[in-house]
Amino acid sequence: MLSSQPLWEILFQHVPIAVLIVDQKRIILQSNPLFAKLVGSETKAVHGKTLDQALLLLQPNSKTLSTTWSTIPTTDWVTDQKVKLANGEIVPIAYQIFSIPNDDLEPVLVLIKDARRELELMELRSEFVSIVSHQLRTPASAVKWYLETLIDNRRGNPINEWQSDKMHQAYQSNERMISLINDLLNVSRLDSGKFELHPKSVDLSKLIDEVKSELVHFASAHNVEIISHLPSDLSPVTADSDKVREVILNLLTNAIKYNQPGHHEVIIAATVKDKMIEIAVQDQGIGIPKKGQAHIFEKFYRADNAVESQTEGSGLGLYIAREIIRLHGGDIWLTSEEGVGTTVYFNLPIYGS
Ligand code: ADP
């Protein structure tokens, strides 16, 4: 027998995910039975309520679900919320929001699902990466030590130019592997919330000078000159010195390695803005194509022109940099034009402010 229910309604009721349609004021217009089950209520009882009244959100400060709808773009799955179920259980949820183009109502479609399994898998993945990286670090450090012994020629045995050259190449490759392992460890610590900061008063000028000296040979090999514009009386910032050092090292390394043919300058400058110190790293390199700019701080993302010009790279540096700066209460952003250059900015709070 054919049901008199329209097909869309049957679908709406049986889709294995909580579906809601809300208006711009976040008032629930429609919802399916799975949403009612999630909040432990009757489907009809939630209609007319606001999303916040129906859903007991436990992290009201999260970026999307709690801001006004007019500022909400269509999102990917977001997992920054937990809800308290009717039985008292606290459950992480994943949700996705779509604005529906419609002249009058401008409704918003919200999909919600229980994210326990997803988060469990994420934890397992992060644990796996952490174990593998730790295991790889020991042999990589041993190789580094052996190569250093050979390069320094500690026994005084004669080696020819060819052998010395190959040893240096092996050393550089091993260094890249160690840096990749460290990046993976950092990512797994960041993802599992185990990334610890030890903030204190930090002199950014000193830190920048140290990183600059470390990069002198790398810069000259790429025909780049690093110039710093740092006020002599720059106030200290509140930061974890080692972590911010990693950020500066990554930004300067990128500015150098994504250089264009010819001699160019990389400028690192500091200015004071609203109780924050803002650092800008400006280059005259290959730039970032417009369509890639929105993804540039995502894990593993590399723009097409970068993959062509530099085969080596993991796409983890900017992701780690953004997470480190955000953990410090700062922000990081960039402006870029393909073929002209890139400026990456970040800011950190002035010490004591
Ligand atoms: P990696 O350099 O290892 O690929 P990053 O996370 O540091 O990883 O950078 C991500 C991507 O951002 C790069 O692959 C490149 O596409 C782009 N990028 C970063 N910095 C610059 C820059 N200064 N100039 C041009 N492209 C850049």
Residues whose N, C-alpha, C, O or C-beta is under 5 A from the ligand:
A	BS01	ADP	N254 A255 Y258 G285 I286 G287 I288 I296 Y301 R302 A303 A306 G313 S314 G315 L316 G317 L318 Y319 T342
